[in-house]
Amino acid sequence: MKPSDRGYVGFIIDASVLIDYMKSDITVLTHVSRSVAPIHLNSHVLAEVEQISENSANSKAIHVVEPSLEQVRLAVERAGRVSFQDRLCGW
């Protein structure tokens, strides 16, 4: 049974999570994405992390997604101490 068959939408990870798992064991994210629920990575966050490309992320079952215009608008409006990229992740 696929995770989506269980009703799971997935996880959105930020740059800190991605970098931490790249330093330790990125296969954990691959396993989670394939077995528990899909892992999504915002393209703006991917641009911050020089250690991984979109092709490499996709090969590890990390799905790179583009934010909608509405998500970008909301992230811009939520000005504060959190970065724009983190606001796109839902912070």
C-alpha positions as CSV (number, residue, x, y, z in Angstrom):
1,M,0.0,0.0,0.0
2,K,1.4,3.4,-1.0
3,P,1.4,6.3,1.6
4,S,-1.0,8.2,-0.5
5,D,-3.4,5.2,-0.3
6,R,-3.4,5.8,3.5
7,G,-4.5,9.4,3.1
8,Y,-1.2,11.0,3.9
9,V,-0.4,14.2,2.1
10,G,3.2,14.3,3.0
11,F,5.9,16.3,4.7
12,I,7.5,19.6,3.7
13,I,11.1,20.0,4.7
14,D,13.1,23.1,5.1
15,A,16.8,23.7,4.4
16,S,17.9,22.9,7.9
17,V,16.3,19.5,7.9
18,L,17.7,18.7,4.4
19,I,21.2,19.8,5.4
20,D,21.2,17.8,8.7
21,Y,20.1,14.6,7.0
22,M,22.7,15.1,4.2
23,K,25.4,15.3,6.8
24,S,24.2,12.2,8.6
25,D,22.1,9.8,6.4
26,I,19.9,11.1,3.6
27,T,18.6,7.6,3.0
28,V,16.4,8.1,6.1
29,L,14.4,10.7,4.1
30,T,14.2,8.4,1.1
31,H,12.8,5.6,3.3
32,V,10.3,8.0,4.9
33,S,9.2,9.4,1.6
34,R,8.7,5.9,0.1
35,S,7.2,4.2,3.2
36,V,5.4,6.7,5.3
37,A,4.4,9.8,3.3
38,P,6.0,11.7,0.4
39,I,8.6,14.4,1.3
40,H,8.3,17.6,-0.6
41,L,11.0,20.3,-1.0
42,N,10.2,23.8,-2.1
43,S,12.3,24.9,-5.1
44,H,13.2,28.1,-3.3
45,V,14.6,26.0,-0.4
46,L,16.5,23.8,-2.8
47,A,18.2,26.9,-4.2
48,E,19.6,27.6,-0.7
49,V,21.2,24.1,-0.4
50,E,24.2,23.9,-2.7
51,Q,25.0,20.3,-1.8
52,I,22.1,18.8,-3.7
53,S,20.6,19.2,-7.1
54,E,17.0,18.8,-8.2
55,N,17.9,15.5,-10.0
56,S,19.7,14.2,-7.0
57,A,16.7,15.1,-4.7
58,N,14.3,13.4,-7.0
59,S,16.4,10.3,-7.2
60,K,16.2,10.1,-3.4
61,A,12.4,10.3,-3.5
62,I,12.4,14.0,-2.4
63,H,9.8,15.7,-4.6
64,V,10.8,19.3,-5.6
65,V,7.7,21.5,-5.9
66,E,7.1,25.1,-7.1
67,P,5.0,27.2,-4.7
68,S,1.8,28.7,-6.1
69,L,1.4,32.4,-6.5
70,E,-0.9,32.4,-3.6
71,Q,1.7,30.7,-1.4
72,V,4.3,33.2,-2.4
73,R,1.9,36.1,-1.7
74,L,1.2,34.8,1.8
75,A,4.8,34.2,2.5
76,V,5.6,37.8,1.5
77,E,2.8,39.1,3.7
78,R,4.0,37.2,6.7
79,A,7.0,39.4,7.2
80,G,9.0,38.7,10.4
81,R,12.1,37.1,11.7
82,V,11.7,33.9,9.7
83,S,13.2,33.8,6.2
84,F,11.0,34.0,3.1
85,Q,12.0,30.4,2.3
86,D,10.9,29.1,5.7
87,R,7.6,31.1,5.4
88,L,7.0,29.2,2.1
89,C,7.4,25.9,4.2
90,G,4.5,27.0,6.3
91,W,6.2,28.6,9.3
